């Protein structure tokens, strides 16, 4: 789980089987995926739970608890 505050433009890692939600539609990732954090909408209570991400060119919401900082194979952080 990511402990730092995410901002637009950050990369996050979502493991296989993570769920993404968008306008009443839910999709499950078929493989581990790097996602780009999208710009935050107007602040809401749920902002502590959800993170806006870009997946396949569209804005989705992912559970923050499912996201991780991306790492290289040697264990170092990406960027």
N, C-alpha and C positions, 0 to 999 in steps of 0.2 A: 504494500500500500504506500502511496505517496504521502509524505509528511509535510512537504513544503506547499506554499500557496501557488496554485497554477495560474498562469496568465496566457493570454492569446499568443499563439506562436510556439508554445512549448510542445515538445514531442513527448508522448506517453506510450507505454507498452500495454496492450490488452491481450491477455492470454486467450488461447483457444476456448471456445464455448462461452466467452463473455457476451452479455446481452446489451444491445443498443436499442434505444427507444426513440421514436419520431412520429409525432402526429397520430397516435393510436396504433402504430405499427411497431412490432418488435422483431429484431433480427438477431441471429446468433452467429458469432464469428466462427468460421470453419477452420481457421488457423490463427496462430499468434500474429498480431498485427500492430504496427506502429501507427499511431493516430496523431493528428495535429489538433491541439486545443483551439477551439473557436472562440470568438469574442463573446464575453459574458452578456447575457440579456439583462434586462432590468432585474435588480436584486430581489430575490424571493427567499422565503424560509428554506426552500428545498435546495438552495445553492450549496449548502454544506453536504448534501448527499449526491447531487448530480453534477457532472462536468460536461459542458458542451464540447463535442469533438466533430471533426470532419472525417467522414467515411464515404468513399465512392462519390466524392463531390457534393455531398449533402451534409447538412448539420444534424447531428444526432445527439442524444443524451446518453452518457455512460455513468454507471455507478462509480463514484470516486474510489470506493473500497476495492474495486476490481482492477484499478490502474496502477502501474508501477513505473518507476524511472527506467528508461531503456539502458541497457548495458551491452558492452561488446562481449565477444566470446571469452576474452581474457579477464573479464570481470570489471574493467574500468567503465566509468560512466561515459555515455555518448555526449559529446559537446560539453 
